[in-house]
Amino acid sequence: MNITTKPVEYKDGSQTCVGFLAWDESFADPKPCVLINHAWGGRDGFAEEKAIQMAALGYVGFALDNYGDGALPESVEDKQALMNPLKDDRKALLKRLKAGYNAASKLDEVDEKFMAAIGYCFGGLCTLDMVRGGLDLKAAVSFHGLLDAPDYKPKKSKAKVLVAHGWDDPMAQPFTVTALGKELTEIGLDWQIHAYGQTTHAFTVPGADSGDGVLKHNSDSERRSWFATMDLLGEVFGMHGTDGAA
């Protein structure tokens, strides 16, 4: 195994974005790609580590820069200042997501016919919007994501969707989970929602604990959601490189 990483610049109109690519140079042929949509803190070390994990699994990992300029806001106010305009303008967000998707699909290391996306918190919403926007994904996974629907009509998609959700997450209460299931059913998607009890927001983030019950790491739910993700990626990518691949 020879995992290599590098920054990759791409454009959304005049906005420069800086993605993070991770791949195993031991493989000569293009591999399936997993896009990583970052949380509200930007394309940080957590997102980059997920890209590296994907490379270690034999895929290509590409962490998107959905804020642009590689921005890494630190304060709550700065994070909100970058996230909220995109969350409030979902068409602009989709345009940004398409720019990252298109950049990844053109990379020599990537087989553009085998792409998936995962995302965390705000990145979970980004991942679901990639599906709603009709991007050609084999699979999409949201971890403790924001679940509210956009203000545009979703497109049909062949993506298999997994939503890993903390049942006690105050940022996405049970009624929003039910609404999402109804939405995904109406789109005609192959979907699953895994709701973890005694689990709140940011449950996959080691050390997360806001002290008020909003953010809290849960190692059991983190592990279970990761196993479910590996199972789904194995399902959609398992035939890659064989005569039966489609």
Secondary structure as UniProt FT lines:
FT   STRAND          3..12
FT   TURN            13..14
FT   STRAND          15..24
FT   TURN            25..26
FT   STRAND          31..37
FT   TURN            40..41
FT   HELIX           45..56
FT   TURN            57..58
FT   STRAND          60..63
FT   TURN            69..70
FT   HELIX           76..88
FT   HELIX           90..105
FT   TURN            108..109
FT   STRAND          110..120
FT   HELIX           122..132
FT   TURN            133..134
FT   STRAND          139..143
FT   STRAND          160..166
FT   TURN            167..168
FT   TURN            170..171
FT   HELIX           174..187
FT   STRAND          190..196
FT   TURN            197..198
FT   TURN            202..204
FT   TURN            206..207
FT   STRAND          215..216
FT   HELIX           219..237
FT   TURN            238..241
FT   TURN            243..244
//
